[in-house]
């Protein structure tokens, strides 16, 4: 049998050293350069074809159908997700306009996905400078922080479209709540953003509207609910409206949706009762028994458990028991809906979780510079919320001309 010949160890080491000299970074840099060159060649070829289609005549030919004349080239840059293409040759047409609009919007300097990365980074909590650094690390493209601000301002027509769109009257439940924000209006002022979240019969959640107001007054809530009703949310399918009961919210609800069952947030009710406890040692046991009241299978069972809790705790914690019992009937409206929906509509927790995401974006900014900035930032979070739940209200920047 012939003896197998193995490669000497020294040769293996030499080959490995050669492989290590060509690093992963070198490979991807070369790949990026080739990809950018391919994109450049493809765009330039496409520009020539578009020019031919617009002129309606081959080069050096005469034709009665001619609609312009070739007029040389000009060069421009174009930023893509792979990096920036320099010296992109774009043909001119005398008497017919340019060819750029067929592939790239006029004055646009970046592929739309580049602006989407910038905008998403900013919306998710990064500062403008941090978002610029993320993009630079990704594809080597340098943009200024003012570029993000400029792109963000172009969302104004999206905000207007959201506030004026027609609503489908398909919501089974409506959850209402407000959040306090700080905005500069001549001075630093506290304002409320009132929100309405709808839940359809198939369980889909959607933020249907919001309104910037000076307070959670009856007039403010009436303005929001009347706007929703005017745009199509007539309330024919509504079975329950849940809110925390702050301000004049129920008076506004009675005017716009008087025939719909209401539900005061049971979590807020329990928090208010817990705040009145005299002894901290009673907190855990008392809270557990309060939660047990709302876990009853029927409204009658809830009242029976409430009576037992009251008899047990009234002597030791009279104030807490009084707060829990006062208006208790307003917190059991969720028993009128199917059992599988009760946990979702007995509190305003869905909106509270959404507000946590809003604060994650707004808290680093401390004070919003003006009401328009507040509208843009809040709408961006609303759009992302709806997008994750299947709605087509996501932030759209593809239609915006980018001239920075």
For each residue, the residues with C-beta under 8 A, 3 or more apart:
1:
2:
3:
4:
5:
6:
7: 11 12
8: 11 12
9: 12 13
10: 13 14
11: 7 8 14 15
12: 7 8 9 15 16
13: 9 10 16 17
14: 10 11 17 18
15: 11 12 18 19
16: 12 13 19 20
17: 13 14 20 21
18: 14 15 21 22
19: 15 16 22
20: 16 17 23
21: 17 18
22: 18 19 26 27
23: 20 26 27
24: 27 28
25: 28 29
26: 22 23 29 30
27: 22 23 24 30 31
28: 24 25 31 32
29: 25 26 32 33
30: 26 27 33 34
31: 27 28 34 35
32: 28 29 35 36 82 83 139
33: 29 30 36 37
34: 30 31 37 38
35: 31 32 38 39 82
36: 32 33 39 40 80 82 83 84 85
37: 33 34 40 41
38: 34 35 41 42
39: 35 36 42 43 80 82 85
40: 36 37 43 44 85 88
41: 37 38 44 45
42: 38 39 45 46
43: 39 40 46 47 78 85 88 103
44: 40 41 47 48 88 89
45: 41 42 48 49
46: 42 43 49 50 103
47: 43 44 50 51 89 90 91 99 100 103
48: 44 45 51 52 91
49: 45 46 52 53
50: 46 47 53 54 99 102 103
51: 47 48 54 55 70 91 93 99
52: 48 49 55 57 58
53: 49 50 56
54: 50 51 67 68 93 96 97 99 102
55: 51 52 66 67 68 69 70 93 96
56: 53 63 65 66 67
57: 52 61 62 63 65 66
58: 52 61
59: 70
60:
61: 57 58
62: 57 66
63: 56 57 66
64:
65: 56 57
66: 55 56 57 62 63 69
67: 54 55 56 95 96
68: 54 55 93 94 95 96 97
69: 55 66 93 94 95
70: 51 55 59 91 92 93 94
71: 91 92 93 94
72: 91 92
73: 89 90 91 92
74: 89 90 92
75: 87 88 89 90
76: 88 90 100
77: 84 85 86 87 88 109
78: 43 84 85 88 104 109 110 111
79: 83 84 85 109 110 111 114 141
80: 36 39 83 84 85 110 111 114 139
81: 111 113 114 117 139
82: 32 35 36 39 139
83: 32 36 79 80 139 140 141
84: 36 77 78 79 80 140 141
85: 36 39 40 43 77 78 79 80 88
86: 77
87: 75 77
88: 40 43 44 75 76 77 78 85
89: 44 47 73 74 75
90: 47 73 74 75 76 98 99 100
91: 47 48 51 70 71 72 73 99
92: 70 71 72 73 74 98
93: 51 54 55 68 69 70 71 96 97 98 99
94: 68 69 70 71
95: 67 68 69
96: 54 55 67 68 93
97: 54 68 93 101
98: 90 92 93 101 106
99: 47 50 51 54 90 91 93 102 103
100: 47 76 90 103 104 105 106
101: 97 98 104 105 106
102: 50 54 99
103: 43 46 47 50 99 100
104: 78 100 101 108
105: 100 101 108 401 402
106: 98 100 101 401
107: 401 402 403
108: 104 105 401 402 403
109: 77 78 79 402 403 404
110: 78 79 80 114 115 141 143 402
111: 78 79 80 81 114
112: 115 116 397 398 402
113: 81 116 117
114: 79 80 81 110 111 117 118 135 139 141
115: 110 112 118 119 151 397 400 402
116: 112 113 119 120 395 397
117: 81 113 114 120 121 134 135 138
118: 114 115 121 122 131 132 135 143 147 148 151
119: 115 116 122 123 148 151 152 380 395 397
120: 116 117 123 124 395
121: 117 118 124 126 130 131 134 135
122: 118 119 126 127 128 131 148 152
123: 119 120 361 377 380 381 384 395
124: 120 121 361
125: 360 361 364
126: 121 122 130 131 134
127: 122 130 131 145 364
128: 122 131 132 145 146 148 149
129: 132 133 145
130: 121 126 127 133 134
131: 118 121 122 126 127 128 134 135 145 148
132: 118 128 129 135 136 142 143 144 145 147 148
133: 129 130 136 137
134: 117 121 126 130 131 137 138
135: 114 117 118 121 131 132 138 139 141 143
136: 132 133 139 140 141 142
137: 133 134
138: 117 134 135 141
139: 32 80 81 82 83 114 135 136
140: 83 84 136
141: 79 83 84 110 114 135 136 138
142: 132 136
143: 110 118 132 135 147 148 404
144: 132 147 404
145: 127 128 129 131 132 148 149
146: 128 149 150 404
147: 118 132 143 144 150 151 404
148: 118 119 122 128 131 132 143 145 151 152
149: 128 145 146 152 153
150: 146 147 153 154 404
151: 115 118 119 147 148 154 397 400 402 404
152: 119 122 148 149 155 376
153: 149 150 156 372 376
154: 150 151 157 397 400
155: 152 158 159 376 379 380 395 397
156: 153 159 160 372 375 376
157: 154 160 161
158: 155 161 162 379 383 395 396
159: 155 156 162 163 375 376 379
160: 156 157 163 164
161: 157 158 164 165
162: 158 159 165 379 382 383 393
163: 159 160 209 227
164: 160 161 231
165: 161 162 231
166: 231 232
167: 208 209 228 231 232 233
168: 171 232
169: 232 233 234 235 236 237
170: 200 201 237
171: 168 174 198 199 200 206 208 233 237 238
172: 199 200 201 237 238 239 240 341
173: 198 199 238 239 240 241 242 337 341 344 345
174: 171 196 197 198 199 233 238 240 241 242 257 260
175: 196 197 198 199 241 242 243 345 348 350 351
176: 194 195 196 197 221 241 242 243 249 253 348 351
177: 194 195 243 244 348 351 352 355
178: 192 193 194 195 213 216 246 247
179: 192 193 195 355 358 359
180: 190 191 192
181: 190 191 192 193 362 368 374 378
182: 188 189 190 191 366 367 368
183: 188 189 191 367 368 369 370 371 373 374
184: 187 188 189 367 368 369 370
185: 189 191 370 371
186: 189
187: 184
188: 182 183 184 367
189: 182 183 184 185 186
190: 180 181 182
191: 180 181 182 183 185 212 213 214 374
192: 178 179 180 181 212 213 214 215 216 220
193: 178 179 181 210 211 212 213 374 378
194: 176 177 178 210 211 213 216 220 221 224
195: 176 177 178 179 207 209 210 351 354
196: 174 175 176 207 208 209 210 224 225 228
197: 174 175 176 205 206 207 208 350 351 354
198: 171 173 174 175 205 206 207 208 233
199: 171 172 173 174 175 203 204 205 206 341 344 345
200: 170 171 172 203 204 206
201: 170 172 237
202:
203: 199 200 341 344
204: 199 200 389 390 391
205: 197 198 199 350 389
206: 171 197 198 199 200 386 389 391
207: 195 196 197 198 210 354 382 385 386
208: 167 171 196 197 198 228 233
209: 163 167 195 196 224 227 228
210: 193 194 195 196 207 224 378 379 382
211: 193 194 220 223 224 227
212: 191 192 193 371 374 375
213: 178 191 192 193 194 216 217 220 223 224
214: 191 192 217 220
215: 192 220 247
216: 178 192 194 213 220 221 246 247 248 249
217: 213 214 220 221 247 248
218: 221 222 247 248 249 251 252
219: 222 223 248 252
220: 192 194 211 213 214 215 216 217 223 224 247 248
221: 176 194 216 217 218 224 225 247 248 249 251 252 253
222: 218 219 225 226 248 251 252 255 256
223: 211 213 219 220 226 227
224: 194 196 209 210 211 213 220 221 227 228 252
225: 196 221 222 228 229 252 253 255 256 257
226: 222 223 229 230 256
227: 163 209 211 223 224 230 231
228: 167 196 208 209 224 225 231 232 233 256
229: 225 226 233 234 235 256 257
230: 226 227
231: 164 165 166 167 227 228
232: 166 167 168 169 228
233: 167 169 171 174 198 208 228 229
234: 169 229
235: 169 229 238 256 257 259 260
236: 169
237: 169 170 171 172 201
238: 171 172 173 174 235 241 257 260
239: 172 173 260 261 336 337
240: 172 173 174 260 261 262 263 333 334 336 337 345
241: 173 174 175 176 238 253 257 260 261 262 263
242: 173 174 175 176 262 263 264 265 333 334 345 346 347 348
243: 175 176 177 246 249 250 253 262 263 264 265 348
244: 177 249 264 265 268 348
245: 249 250 264 265 268 330
246: 178 216 243 249
247: 178 215 216 217 218 220 221
248: 216 217 218 219 220 221 222 251 252
249: 176 216 218 221 243 244 245 246 252 253
250: 243 245 253 254 262
251: 218 221 222 248 254 255
252: 218 219 221 222 224 225 248 249 255 256
253: 176 221 225 241 243 249 250 256 257 258 260 262
254: 250 251 257 258
255: 222 225 251 252 258
256: 222 225 226 228 229 235 252 253
257: 174 225 229 235 238 241 253 254 260
258: 253 254 255
259: 235
260: 174 235 238 239 240 241 253 257
261: 239 240 241 333 336
262: 240 241 242 243 250 253 330 333
263: 240 241 242 243 266 330 331 332 333 334 345 346
264: 242 243 244 245 268 269 327 330 331 333
265: 242 243 244 245 268 269 331 346 347 348
266: 263 269 270 294 331 334 346 347
267: 270 271 346 347 348 349
268: 244 245 264 265 271 272 347 348
269: 264 265 266 272 273 323 324 327 328 331
270: 266 267 273 274 287 290 291 294 324
271: 267 268 274 275
272: 268 269 275 276 323
273: 269 270 276 277 286 290 320 321 323 324
274: 270 271 277 283 286 287 290 320
275: 271 272
276: 272 273 317 319 320 322 323
277: 273 274 280 282 283 286 317 319 320
278: 282 316 317 319 320
279: 282 316 317
280: 277 283
281:
282: 277 278 279 285 286 313 316 317
283: 274 277 280 286 287
284: 287 288
285: 282 288 289
286: 273 274 277 282 283 289 290 313 317 320
287: 270 274 283 284 290 291
288: 284 285 291 292
289: 285 286 292 293 305 309 312 313
290: 270 273 274 286 287 293 294 309 324
291: 270 287 288 294 295
292: 288 289 295 296 305
293: 289 290 296 302 305 306 309
294: 266 270 290 291 302 331 346
295: 291 292
296: 292 293 299 301 302 304 305
297: 301 339
298: 301 302 335
299: 296 302 303 332 335
300: 303 304
301: 296 297 298 304 305
302: 293 294 296 298 299 305 306 332 335
303: 299 300 306 307
304: 296 300 301 307 308
305: 289 292 293 296 301 302 308 309
306: 293 302 303 309 310 324 325 328
307: 303 304 310 311
308: 304 305 311 312
309: 289 290 293 305 306 312 313 321 324
310: 306 307 313 314 321 324 325
311: 307 308 314
312: 289 308 309
313: 282 286 289 309 310 316 317 320 321
314: 310 311 317 318 321
315: 318
316: 278 279 282 313
317: 276 277 278 279 282 286 313 314 320 321
318: 314 315 321 322
319: 276 277 278 322 323
320: 273 274 276 277 278 286 313 317 323 324
321: 273 309 310 313 314 317 318 324 325
322: 276 318 319 325 326
323: 269 272 273 276 319 320 326
324: 269 270 273 290 306 309 310 320 321 328
325: 306 310 321 322 328
326: 322 323
327: 264 269 330 331
328: 269 306 324 325 331 332
329: 332
330: 245 262 263 264 327 333
331: 263 264 265 266 269 294 327 328 346
332: 263 299 302 328 329 335
333: 240 242 261 262 263 264 330 336
334: 240 242 263 266 337 341 342 345 346
335: 298 299 302 332 342
336: 239 240 261 333
337: 173 239 240 334 341 342 345
338: 341 342
339: 297 342
340:
341: 172 173 199 203 334 337 338 344 345
342: 334 335 337 338 339 345 346
343: 346
344: 173 199 203 341 350
345: 173 175 199 240 242 263 334 337 341 342
346: 242 263 265 266 267 294 331 334 342 343
347: 242 265 266 267 268 352
348: 175 176 177 242 243 244 265 267 268 351 352
349: 267 352 353
350: 175 197 205 344 353 354
351: 175 176 177 195 197 348 354 355
352: 177 347 348 349 355 356
353: 349 350 356 357
354: 195 197 207 350 351 357 358 381 385
355: 177 179 351 352 358 359
356: 352 353 359 360
357: 353 354 360 361 381 384 385
358: 179 354 355 361 362 378 381
359: 179 355 356 362 363
360: 125 356 357 363
361: 123 124 125 357 358 364 365 377 380 381
362: 181 358 359 365 368 377
363: 359 360 366
364: 125 127 361
365: 361 362 368 377
366: 182 363
367: 182 183 184 188
368: 181 182 183 184 362 365 371 373 374 377
369: 183 184 373
370: 183 184 185 373 374
371: 183 185 212 368 374 375
372: 153 156 375 376
373: 183 368 369 370 376 377
374: 181 183 191 193 212 368 370 371 377 378
375: 156 159 212 371 372 378 379
376: 152 153 155 156 159 372 373 379 380
377: 123 361 362 365 368 373 374 380 381
378: 181 193 210 358 374 375 381 382
379: 155 158 159 162 210 375 376 382 383
380: 119 123 155 361 376 377 383 384 395
381: 123 354 357 358 361 377 378 384 385
382: 162 207 210 378 379 385 386 393
383: 158 162 379 380 386 387 393 394 395
384: 123 357 380 381 387 388 394 395
385: 207 354 357 381 382 388 389
386: 206 207 382 383 389 391 393 394
387: 383 384 390 391 392 393 394
388: 384 385
389: 204 205 206 385 386
390: 204 387
391: 204 206 386 387 394
392: 387
393: 162 382 383 386 387
394: 383 384 386 387 391
395: 116 119 120 123 155 158 380 383 384
396: 158 399
397: 112 115 116 119 151 154 155 400
398: 112
399: 396
400: 115 151 154 397
401: 105 106 107 108
402: 105 107 108 109 110 112 115 151
403: 107 108 109
404: 109 143 144 146 147 150 151
